Every structure is written in C-alpha cells, then in structure tokens.
Amino acid sequence: MPRQARLVFPGVALHVVQRGHNRKACFGHDTDHLVYLTLLHQLSAKSSCALHAYCLMTNHVHLLLTPSEPHSCAELMRNQGQRYVQYFNRRYERSGTLWKGRFHSCLVDSAEYVIACHRYIERNPVRAGMVGSVAAYRWSSHNGNSGRIDNKLLTPHAEYLALSQHEALRQSAYRQLFDRSDDPAFLAAIREATNGGFPLVGEKLKAQITASGRRVEPKKPGPVPKTVRQEDLLTGELGF
C-alpha cells in the first residue's frame, strides 16, 4: 500500500518528530547539539520554514515550525538529516543511517493546540526525568520563548504573540503556562496525531481538510470477527 501523502498547509504550523534508528542516541556531546542547531538555523531560513519551538532529546528531535510552501518542511528535514548525519558519521567514525526512516508530523492550528504543542515539546526533558524544570534544559527553545535568553533561531507564532501585546507580559504569561502539569488527554492526542499524520486543528481548517477527502482522525476499530473453532469445521465436514 502506498504511503499517504503528508498533510501540509502552507502557513499552518507542523509538529515534527525525527527519531534515531533503533532508538540509538543522535547526540553524544554538547558539540553535537550545537552543530544540529547551527544547521537548523541555516537550513530553516533556506527552506522558508519559521521555527517556533524545538527540543533535542537524546535519541529524537521535536520541532514546531511553519512552512511557507508545500515542500518546505520536507526539504528542511531532508537537508538537515543529510548534513547532520555526515557530520555525526565523521565525528564518531561510523557509517550508515542515523534516523529511523521518514519523520512524523501533524498539523497544529488554533490557540488551543499551538500553545499546548509548545508546552508538549519543551516539557519533554521533564517528563523523561532528565531535569527538574524546563528552564534547566539547555537544548530546547524554552528559555528563548520565556525571555530568559535571546534565541535567534526562533520566530514567534501568532498564537504566542497573542498571549500579550507587551513582550515582558507575554514572556511572563508563557512562563506561567509551565506551572501546571501535563494534560494526559492532550499527550495521548498529540502522540496519536503525530504518529498517524492526523491534524490537531480548529473546526474551520478541519472542515476544509475533510472536504478535500482526507481523514482527520484515525479509523475506529471495527467489530472483532467471530472465529470458527477447528472442531466445528471438522464436525461440519463429517456431517455431524
């Protein structure tokens, strides 16, 4: 069965996940993170993708970005993956693939989902038990989005800007979003949507996607087929 084309709308954010092959580490040293982010800065601009949030975990990467063209995200991830693998293989004297096949992605639209996706991405190290607070993790966008540092990789999303007209108040409001714990229902929803390529969007865009013939959620499981016991088949064949 051919793979379903990625659901991409220029100007609508995408949550992207790229995982390491066989769950192996993609980053072994601080220098690796710096090289990845340097490439991301260069290539996101070249591919016309606005980067809103990111988190580099040990064996996978989360990005929240908005492509300006239908091909922009695929171009970015292809070039980013190739360039980083070349660096990684040279540094560690290895060969072969680093990434687990194609990346996963889902559309993210509306204030409800965009800001929740920011939190989901930047809270990854806390959920994994790597750090005690989001601010303690160096390799995510949190300190940039919260105003603690100036992060030139980031382009604010419209929903982020809508938190407040004033920068200081906006950054304060953003920090307060991380005072509460994760919503288990949203965690399940974004993981299912990202792995399956389904959108997390508002009703207007959902209707537009549905009208195009694409499903906006996974198929519900059908009834479990009844099984026929081997003894019953034998009985029927013998005429009993």
N, C-alpha and C positions, 0 to 999 in steps of 0.2 A: 504494500500500500504506500503511495507517495506521501511524503511529509506535507502537512498542512502549511501553507504559506504563513509567515509571521504576520500578526495583526499589528500594523503600523499606521498611524495617522500623523502626518507632519504637523508639528505644533502641539502634539499631545505627549505628555511625559511617558517614559517607559521605565519600569523596574527591570533591571538586567542582572542575572546571576551567571557567573562563569566559574565552573568547578574544576578542581585539579583531577587529573587522571588517577583512577583507583584511590581517590581521597588522599593522595600524597601532597605534601607541602609544596606550595608555589612560592613561598618566601622563606629564606633561610637566614637572612641577615637584614639589618636596618637598611643597608645599601640597596637591597632588592626592592624594598618598598619605595625608596626614593627614585630608583630607576623607573619603576612602574608608573609612579605619579608624574614624573617628568614626561614620559611618553604619552600619558593620558592627557596632560596639558597641551602638548603639541598636536596630537592627533585628533582630539575632540574639536579643536579650533579648525583644523584642516578639513574635518568631515562635517563641519557645521552642526555639531551637537552641543547643546548647552548642558553643562554638568551642574546638578543641584545638590547631590549628596552622594557619598561613597563610603565604603568600609572595606579595607583589605584584611581579610581573615587569614588564618594560617594556610588553609587549603582551598579557599574560594574567595570570590570578589563580588560585592554588591555595588551597583551603580543606579542612580536615578538621574535620567537625562532626557532631554527633549530634542529629537531630531528635526531638522528643518526640511529635509527631503525624505522620501520613502526609503531610499537606500542608505541614508546617513548612518544609522546605528550599525547596520551590518558591515559597512565599510570601516567604521571605527573599530569594531570588535575584531574584524579580520586583521587589520593592520596592527592593532595593539597586541593581539595574540601572537602574531608572527614576530614582531620586533622584540617583544619581551622574551619569547622562547629562545630566540637567537642569543640574546644576552645571557639568559639563565643557563643554557647549554654550554656556552663558552666559559662562564664563571665556574661551573661545577663539573666541567669536563664530562659531560654526558651527551646523549643524543636521543632523538625521538620526540614524541609528543609530551606535552606538559598538561594540556587541557583535556577535559572529558567531553569530547565531541563538540557539538554546537552549544552555544549559550542559550539560556532560557530567558524569556521576557514576558511581561504583561503590560498592557496599557493601564495608566493610572491617571484618573481625571477627577475633578471636583475637590473642594476643600476637605471633605471628609477623608478621602483616600490619599491625596497628595501629602498632607501633613502627617497622616498616620504612617505613610511609607517612609518619610524622613525618620520618624521615631523607630520604625522597624529596622531600618538599615543601621542607624547609629547606635542602637541598643544591642546589636549582635554580640559585641565583646562581653557585655554584662551578662546576657543570657547564657553565654558559653562559659562563664565563670573565670574569664581571663583578667578582668579588672573589677573593682568595686563600684566604679561610677563611669558614666560615658565620657566625662571630661578627662579621665585618666588614660584613655586610649589614644595614642598618637596618630594612628593610621586610619582615622576616619575624618569625616567632614564636620564633626560636631563642634569642635572648638572654633571653626570658621563660621558656621551658621549661628552659633551662640554669641559671637562677638568677642571671644577671648583672644583670637589671633586674626590676622589678615590673611585669608586664603585666596590667592589669585586664581585657583582652579575653578572656583565656584561662580555660577551665575544664579542669582535668586529667582526662584519660580514665582509666578504671580500670586499663588496662594500663600507663599511665605511672606511676600511683601504685604499681603492683605492683613497680616497679623497686627500691623500698626503703621501709620504714616510716618512715625518718627523712628529713626534707626535704633536708638537706645531702648525705646519701649518695645520695639519689635524683637530685639535680641533678648530682652528680659522675658517677654512673653514666650519666646521659643524655649528658653531655659526651663521655664515653669512646666512646659509640656512633658518634661522628663522626670517630674516629681512623682508621677503616678506609675503604677505597674502596667505591664502589657495586658491587652485585652485578648484572652485566649481565642475568642471567635475571630478576631482580625488576624491573628497569627495563622490560624488554620486557613482562612480565606486567601491571604496573600501567598501562602506557600502553594496552595492548590492552583491558584490563578497563574502564578509564575511558572510552575512546572508544566501546566497544561496549556499555557498560552492564551488563557481567557482574560478578559478585561475586568478591571475594577474601576467602573466609571459611573457618572451620573446618568439619570434617566434619558436626557436628551441624546447623548452620544450612544447610549445603549440601544435606543430605538433606531438610530442611524446604522449601527453595526448590524442589528437584526434585519433591517430592511435590505442589507446587502447580501443576506443569505448565510452569514456566519453565526455560529452558535456563541452565546455569551456566557455559557456556563456548562459544566460537564453534564453528560447524559446521566439521567438517574438509572440506577441498576434495575434491570427487568426482573421478572419473577424467576425464581430458581427452577430450572427444568426438572420434571419428575424423572427419576432414574428407574429403570426396569431391572429388577434383580435377575441374575443369571438363572436362578432356579425357575423363575416364571417363564423365561424364554424356553428353557428346556421342556417345561411342562406343556407349553403350547405346541412345540414341535412334535411331541409324542402323542398329542391329542388327549391329554388327561384334563 
